Amino acid sequence: RRFGTLLRAIVSPFDDSDDEAGEVATATYTPLPTEGDEPLDLTWDNVDMVLDEMRPYLLQDGGNVAISEIDGPVVRLELQGECGTCPSSTQTMKMGLERKLMERIPEIQEVVQALPDSPDLTEDQINVVLDSVRPFLSVAGGTIDIDSISGEGGLQPTITLKMDGSAAS
């Protein structure tokens, strides 16, 4: 007896596209390959095919993944939507996407997260935000300044602020 392939459309609950125009973002679920499957060559199409197997799970949580670059044995992926800002994005990248990609495409040595295009983190940009808070602190006799910035260009830069005056206690 033969069974057909299970296909099921999954629609992200965070999708804000126009449902009536038929432009809803969906993914088709196809079962993951079994361990007996042949290894794949490291190509853009093969990486995308393996990602397509996992994409429905990301879409369910309002996210997605796209190939940013393949540089030799290193695949750079961009987590998009809710996945890009999720605190578990590192675990999703390493334990989910990287593990499955390396299992199916043995040539891959590493999968890294690409940063989305965004402006550089600068003191000027931080001060714009702090300037909206400073008037309230000054009324209470306090000040706030940038003490240090570390991890610029990384996934989670750290900004240390210093508060002085009676508002700091």
Sequence and secondary structure as in RCSB ss.txt:
>XXXX:A:sequence
RRFGTLLRAIVSPFDDSDDEAGEVATATYTPLPTEGDEPLDLTWDNVDMVLDEMRPYLLQDGGNVAISEIDGPVV
RLELQGECGTCPSSTQTMKMGLERKLMERIPEIQEVVQALPDSPDLTEDQINVVLDSVRPFLSVAGGTIDIDSIS
GEGGLQPTITLKMDGSAAS
>XXXX:A:secstr
        EEE TT  S TTTT   EEE      TTS      HHHHHHHHHHHHHHHHHTTEEEEEEEEETTEE
EEEEEEHHHH TTHHHIIIIIIIHHHHHH TT  EEEE   S     HHHHHHHHHTTHHHHHHTTEEEEEEEEE
 TTSSS EEEEEEEEGGG 
